[in-house]
Amino acid sequence: MYKANILSASKLSSSLEKSGVSSENAGKIFKKVLETRRPKLKYFIGMDAKAVNIMVKYLSDTDRHWIMNKQLKFK
């Protein structure tokens, strides 16, 4: 039943891995956080994390789940 969904999620994960934030860039952000006197509670690294943060702020759970299911091509 879930085989198609697992394959779809795995395929999307592989494609995002290639376009993700490099470890060097993430390390620069971590260094900045550690050196900041009063760091923020949350930092979003990468466009996908920023997009999900915006979705959480402005969309209902139903709308967000619909978008994620479409993106993942779940059935």
Secondary structure, 3 states (H helix, E strand, C coil): CCHHHHHHHHHHHHHHHHCCCCHHHHHHHHHHHHHCCCCCCCCCCCHHHHHHHHHHHHCCHHHHHHHHHHHHCCC
